[in-house]
Structures are given as structure tokens and as C-alpha cells.
Amino acid sequence: PDKIEERPVREPSRLRRMVDRALGWSAQDAIQVKGMDDIMVYRARCCGPVPGEAIVGYVTRGKGVSVHSTSCGNIARLLETEDRRIDVVWKGEEGNVLPVRLRVEFDDRPGLFAVLTSKIAEGGANIRHIESKLESYKGRVDLILDVQDSQHLRAVVSAIETIEGVRSVHRGRVP
């Protein structure tokens, strides 16, 4: 019988633990750089990719690897220097929740916020932050929701789009 070599489990560095705590979730647990361990990885704020989306890594100068959705408007510009691209994948771990920013534009009507928050709750997403603005019977709500993956996000967005008076739902920059 072949002997299986066990690798010791390395504790995350102090810096890694501080960054994870500051971000509110562990990027290392959700994303893996192909073929490498213990690399600082973080979700790009411009697109805030969620599990299930196609992603690409960009080697930054001194900040580790920023992970973008392949549909991100910034990634094409960043990857003009091909040597900074690195392959990254989502790990199969469930239970992670990731913040996603949405902007909902609507025609004002009584009870709209109640229906909006109910649809989000029914969809199993948590509202981390909500801010609204209303002018001339039209308004917008900026939300930060905790979602599990791209399928969960699509389901919540679809539910919001069914609300009477909702004109559009757009994804935005993650804080």
C-alpha cells in the first residue's frame, strides 16, 4: 500500500486574519488560485462576483489577487497586460454569504418598500444596508444584500422585478 503524505495545516497569517475580519468574510475560503496556496485573494469592489459566476484573477501590485467577474467592465482594461492574469476558481464550500449591491429604480406608490423588503426576505437574502431617494414620484433604492451565489442572486432579482412599479434592477459596486 502506498503511503499518503499528509501536509500539515497551516494557520492563516496574522495579516490574513485581519483582512478577513475587516472584509467580514474569508475570501480565501471562497476562492482558490489554481495551483497556489496562501495567496491574498479578494473580490473586486467594482463587480463583487458571487459563487457561480465566471471569474478571473488579476495580480495587483502589493495587494494580492483581485477577483473579477468575467463580465466586469474593468477587467478587459486591466488584463491588457496578459502576464497579470491568473486563473482562479470558486471552492465548492456552501454557506458563504457575500455582499452584493443592487440599485432598484421605481415609480413611487404606497407600500412599495414593504413589498420590496418582503420579496427579499422571502428569497432568503439578508438586507445589510438600504438607502432610498424619491423625487417627482420616481425613486431609487440602493441595497446591499447578502446572497449565497449567482443563482440565489438571480432569484432575488427576478422576484424584485415582479413588483408593480419597479422599472429596473441593476447590480452595482460592492462596498
C-alpha angles and dihedrals in degrees: 000000000000116000113235113222112225117213115214114247109247118219114233113260120256090252091051091052092049093050092047091050092048092050092047093231138050112259089187090061093052103038132041128197105225111253097000137090134203097020119147106250128178138171112252113249093220095067106006097209118214129207112285095036120109108256140190130195126229120199106227127199107264098337102081123236121339113206119214135182109253087237092057113127092221100051097074091057093045094050094054083106098060094195090071093061118102131180116248132175137192114252116232094244115132127204098055114129120201130195117246125183118221131182116206117194117197150162107253119251134154114276096016094125091049091053092044095053091043092053090049092049092046088053090057096245123133121225107228095174136003130186128170140192128192128191129163095348093306124096150161137224121207112204138181109205131184110230133173102220145332093284091054090048092050091051093051092046091049090052091050091049090058092062113110109250097022108131101181146347118211133181115235145182117307115232 
